Each structure stands twice: as structure tokens, then as C-alpha cells.
Amino acid sequence: MAAVAALAFAGAATSQTSASDAPPTPQAAASDLADGEIRKVDKDNKKLTIKHGPLKSLDMPGMTMVFGVSDEGMLDRFQAGDKVRFDAGKMDGKMVVVRIEAAR
């Protein structure tokens, strides 16, 4: 009986994933989002030009730069002049917007 319980416990333990096994999540807490303004939407090249404040997640000061997007749908939701809050990260060696929302 003890052997059956030990096997059941071992099976349950191997089916769980630890935090280190989980893929990193690109989602930032709302307080970590940078303020920005869309300067250009380039649908052909799937890029947004954003004038932004400091990006905490990347330890980057404010500036204007071009970002790729992790989701092409972002390009349809915003236009030049829109105020946004966003976070960016590196994907395949490129800087991309991983989360974006309209500023309130």
C-alpha cells in the first residue's frame, strides 16, 4: 500500500512544473507600463514608432524609437497621435511591443 502511495505521489510531483520551467511572460504589471505617443504606424513593415518615457523592463530611458509588434492586431488599433501605455521586450534579438493599451 505504501508503494502505491509513493508512486502516486511521484507521478503527481513530475506532472507539476516549477516556476523556472514556465516560459517567461512578457506581460508587465500596469504600473510598469511606459507612457508613450504613437508617432507612426507602419503596417507594411509591422512596426510602430513610439515616443516614450522610461521603459523599466528594459532599463531604457525615454526616447523615440521604432518597435516591431508581437501581435499584428496592434497595428490596426492605433494611429499616429494616440497616447498609449505599453511594454516592450526582445524577441529574436529585436525590440518589440509586447503589451499596449490606450492611455486613460
C-alpha positions as CSV (number, residue, x, y, z in Angstrom):
1,M,0.0,0.0,0.0
2,A,2.8,2.4,0.9
3,A,4.5,1.6,-2.5
4,V,1.2,2.6,-4.3
5,A,1.0,5.9,-2.4
6,A,4.7,6.6,-3.2
7,L,4.2,6.0,-6.9
8,A,1.1,8.2,-6.9
9,F,3.0,11.0,-5.2
10,A,5.9,10.6,-7.6
11,G,3.6,10.9,-10.5
12,A,1.9,14.0,-9.2
13,A,5.3,15.6,-8.5
14,T,6.5,15.0,-12.0
15,S,3.4,16.5,-13.6
16,Q,3.9,19.8,-11.9
17,T,6.1,22.5,-13.4
18,S,8.3,24.7,-11.4
19,A,8.4,28.5,-11.9
20,S,11.8,28.1,-13.5
21,D,10.3,25.7,-16.1
22,A,7.5,28.0,-17.1
23,P,8.0,30.2,-20.1
24,P,8.7,33.9,-19.3
25,T,5.6,36.1,-19.6
26,P,6.0,39.3,-21.5
27,Q,3.1,40.9,-19.6
28,A,4.1,43.7,-17.2
29,A,2.2,45.0,-14.3
30,A,0.1,48.1,-15.1
31,S,2.5,50.2,-13.0
32,D,5.4,49.0,-15.2
33,L,3.9,50.2,-18.4
34,A,5.7,53.2,-20.1
35,D,3.8,56.3,-21.3
36,G,4.1,56.9,-24.9
37,E,2.7,58.5,-28.0
38,I,2.4,56.8,-31.4
39,R,4.3,58.7,-34.0
40,K,3.9,56.3,-36.9
41,V,2.1,53.1,-37.8
42,D,4.0,51.1,-40.5
43,K,1.7,48.3,-41.4
44,D,3.8,47.2,-44.4
45,N,6.8,46.5,-42.1
46,K,4.8,45.6,-39.0
47,K,6.3,48.4,-36.8
48,L,5.3,51.2,-34.5
49,T,7.3,54.4,-33.9
50,I,6.7,55.5,-30.3
51,K,7.9,58.5,-28.4
52,H,8.1,57.1,-24.9
53,G,9.1,57.6,-21.3
54,P,11.5,55.3,-19.4
55,L,10.9,51.5,-20.0
56,K,11.5,49.9,-16.7
57,S,11.5,46.4,-18.1
58,L,14.4,47.2,-20.4
59,D,16.2,49.8,-18.1
60,M,15.9,52.2,-21.0
61,P,15.5,56.0,-20.8
62,G,12.8,57.8,-22.7
63,M,13.3,58.4,-26.4
64,T,11.6,58.0,-29.8
65,M,12.2,54.6,-31.4
66,V,10.8,52.0,-33.8
67,F,9.5,48.8,-32.4
68,G,8.2,45.6,-34.0
69,V,5.0,44.2,-32.7
70,S,4.3,40.8,-31.1
71,D,0.7,40.9,-32.4
72,E,-0.1,42.5,-35.8
73,G,-3.5,43.4,-34.5
74,M,-1.8,46.2,-32.6
75,L,-1.3,48.0,-35.9
76,D,-5.0,48.2,-36.5
77,R,-5.9,49.6,-33.1
78,F,-3.7,52.7,-33.0
79,Q,-2.8,55.6,-35.2
80,A,-0.3,58.4,-35.1
81,G,-1.0,60.8,-32.2
82,D,-2.6,58.2,-29.9
83,K,-1.5,58.3,-26.3
84,V,-0.6,54.8,-25.1
85,R,0.8,52.8,-22.2
86,F,3.0,49.9,-23.3
87,D,5.8,47.5,-22.5
88,A,8.4,46.1,-24.8
89,G,10.9,43.3,-24.8
90,K,13.4,41.5,-27.0
91,M,12.1,38.7,-29.3
92,D,14.6,37.1,-31.7
93,G,17.0,39.9,-31.0
94,K,14.6,42.6,-31.9
95,M,12.8,45.2,-29.8
96,V,9.0,44.5,-29.9
97,V,5.9,45.9,-28.2
98,V,4.5,43.0,-26.1
99,R,1.7,44.9,-24.5
100,I,-0.1,48.1,-25.4
101,E,-3.2,49.9,-24.3
102,A,-4.8,53.3,-24.9
103,A,-3.8,55.8,-22.2
104,R,-6.6,56.9,-20.0
